[in-house]
Amino acid sequence: MTDEIEQLKLRLIELEEEIRETEKRVPAHSVKPQVMGELFILEDKKDLLLQTIKELQ
């Protein structure tokens, strides 16, 4: 179980980095729907991962 939680935490770190990189691509004006869609998907994955980690602990 501990290994699984550690793996999930590592994935969480990766997702947070992906979110930061995607946020850098969001311009101040004229936000592209594709970039925002990608950001929403990453945030949803992060939320699900956090919930899974919480349930396993």
MODELLER restraints for C-alpha pairs under 7 A, 6 or more apart:
rsr = mdl.restraints
at = mdl.atoms
rsr.add(forms.Gaussian(group=physical.xy_distance, feature=features.Distance(at['CA:5:A'], at['CA:53:A']), mean=6.13, stdev=0.5))
rsr.add(forms.Gaussian(group=physical.xy_distance, feature=features.Distance(at['CA:8:A'], at['CA:49:A']), mean=6.93, stdev=0.5))
rsr.add(forms.Gaussian(group=physical.xy_distance, feature=features.Distance(at['CA:8:A'], at['CA:53:A']), mean=6.81, stdev=0.5))
rsr.add(forms.Gaussian(group=physical.xy_distance, feature=features.Distance(at['CA:12:A'], at['CA:46:A']), mean=6.46, stdev=0.5))
rsr.add(forms.Gaussian(group=physical.xy_distance, feature=features.Distance(at['CA:12:A'], at['CA:49:A']), mean=6.81, stdev=0.5))
rsr.add(forms.Gaussian(group=physical.xy_distance, feature=features.Distance(at['CA:15:A'], at['CA:42:A']), mean=6.77, stdev=0.5))
rsr.add(forms.Gaussian(group=physical.xy_distance, feature=features.Distance(at['CA:15:A'], at['CA:46:A']), mean=6.46, stdev=0.5))
rsr.add(forms.Gaussian(group=physical.xy_distance, feature=features.Distance(at['CA:19:A'], at['CA:39:A']), mean=6.38, stdev=0.5))
rsr.add(forms.Gaussian(group=physical.xy_distance, feature=features.Distance(at['CA:19:A'], at['CA:42:A']), mean=6.33, stdev=0.5))
rsr.add(forms.Gaussian(group=physical.xy_distance, feature=features.Distance(at['CA:22:A'], at['CA:39:A']), mean=6.31, stdev=0.5))
rsr.add(forms.Gaussian(group=physical.xy_distance, feature=features.Distance(at['CA:26:A'], at['CA:35:A']), mean=6.75, stdev=0.5))
